[in-house]
């Protein structure tokens, strides 16, 4: 049986403003309270997480992630109100798109597709 897997990416010029990985990072920031802890939770480097946050913050009319510098009281990160709104709309869009596996176009494609690819004839 075929599976439908759609990946939604919204572009800002050539930059991905938000996609599945960036949305997961935003969720991790909500739960962990910092970019570094979110990166650890997602098994990625802090630098990679920071670059993703930076890209997101540059693509929207306001930053999606707000940071406070570390100190004796600790620093951290949190989603701005726009960040929460963008993530909520993105997740709703994902849910809506994933619910399309019973649409006639998908069913027609699934019917025409093999369960496994044929062996290559290229030797």
Phi and psi in degrees as a GROMACS rama.xvg file:
@    title "Ramachandran Plot"
@    xaxis  label "Phi"
@    yaxis  label "Psi"
@TYPE xy
-78.1438  153.451  UNK-2
-115.373  146.9  UNK-3
-101.856  121.82  UNK-4
-131.593  110.072  UNK-5
-110.764  137.17  UNK-6
-116.975  120.477  UNK-7
-95.8293  124.341  UNK-8
-129.427  128.081  UNK-9
-101.91  129.057  UNK-10
-102.914  144.964  UNK-11
-120.428  95.491  UNK-12
64.9949  -126.357  UNK-13
-92.0678  -3.78886  UNK-14
-92.6774  139.248  UNK-15
-79.3083  113.197  UNK-16
-73.411  -38.1781  UNK-17
-161.016  142.527  UNK-18
-151.656  -173.378  UNK-19
-58.0884  -44.3154  UNK-20
-66.9812  -40.937  UNK-21
-67.962  -36.9247  UNK-22
-64.2399  -41.1901  UNK-23
-62.5454  -38.2115  UNK-24
-64.3057  -42.0243  UNK-25
-60.9474  -42.5253  UNK-26
-59.9907  -43.1218  UNK-27
-65.0169  -37.1746  UNK-28
-64.2188  -40.575  UNK-29
-57.8639  -48.0542  UNK-30
-77.201  -31.9784  UNK-31
-96.735  -24.9843  UNK-32
81.9613  4.34698  UNK-33
-157.422  157.257  UNK-34
-69.4433  -41.1022  UNK-35
-65.1427  -42.8254  UNK-36
-67.596  -37.56  UNK-37
-63.746  -41.5567  UNK-38
-61.8014  -45.6286  UNK-39
-59.6623  -43.6991  UNK-40
-61.1299  -34.5529  UNK-41
-93.461  4.70209  UNK-42
56.9856  47.3877  UNK-43
-131.011  162.233  UNK-44
-71.7565  154.436  UNK-45
-60.0567  -41.7874  UNK-46
-59.005  -44.3189  UNK-47
-62.0652  -45.2844  UNK-48
-63.0777  -42.7695  UNK-49
-63.2855  -40.9341  UNK-50
-63.9248  -37.9243  UNK-51
-65.9489  -43.2851  UNK-52
-63.2898  -43.7972  UNK-53
-59.5977  -44.412  UNK-54
-61.3371  -45.1702  UNK-55
-61.3924  -46.1029  UNK-56
-62.8613  -28.0645  UNK-57
-82.6263  -12.8075  UNK-58
-97.9824  -7.85293  UNK-59
-118.69  161.167  UNK-60
-63.1981  -22.7584  UNK-61
-139.431  156.37  UNK-62
-60.5002  143.594  UNK-63
-85.0767  -28.302  UNK-64
-121.218  129.162  UNK-65
-108.463  135.514  UNK-66
-118.8  152.917  UNK-67
-124.375  133.715  UNK-68
-62.1053  151.151  UNK-69
-69.1573  150.043  UNK-70
-158.637  -168.09  UNK-71
-60.9864  -30.6123  UNK-72
-87.5879  -2.71098  UNK-73
89.7285  154.831  UNK-74
-110.218  -155.333  UNK-75
159.582  -173.992  UNK-76
-145.087  150.754  UNK-77
-150.278  160  UNK-78
-78.0822  138.895  UNK-79
-72.8728  173.062  UNK-80
-62.3956  -37.2862  UNK-81
-66.9175  -38.7205  UNK-82
-59.4379  -44.1837  UNK-83
-63.7172  -40.5118  UNK-84
-65.6165  -47.2553  UNK-85
-61.1567  -46.2115  UNK-86
-62.2357  -43.1386  UNK-87
-61.5515  -45.7629  UNK-88
-66.145  -38.9671  UNK-89
-63.5769  -46.0083  UNK-90
-63.5079  -38.6529  UNK-91
-64.5186  -41.2817  UNK-92
-64.1551  -42.2971  UNK-93
-58.5423  -46.8495  UNK-94
-62.2296  -40.0971  UNK-95
-66.2398  -43.5047  UNK-96
-68.7717  -39.6315  UNK-97
-66.7522  -19.6637  UNK-98
-82.5909  11.6323  UNK-99
-94.5016  7.15355  UNK-100
-67.7798  -9.70476  UNK-101
-104.415  12.1062  UNK-102
-77.6597  151.093  UNK-103
-57.5792  -37.0211  UNK-104
-64.6302  -45.3837  UNK-105
-64.1047  -44.8437  UNK-106
-60.6541  -39.1612  UNK-107
-64.7208  -42.5538  UNK-108
-65.4349  -43.7569  UNK-109
-62.5736  -36.7826  UNK-110
-67.4276  -34.3915  UNK-111
-83.515  -14.226  UNK-112
-90.0109  143.453  UNK-113
-76.2787  160.354  UNK-114
-70.3622  -33.4252  UNK-115
-138.592  151.298  UNK-116
-67.6114  146.529  UNK-117
-68.4178  157.459  UNK-118
-70.164  137.346  UNK-119
-63.5807  142.619  UNK-120
-93.9271  5.08682  UNK-121
-82.4394  -2.21813  UNK-122
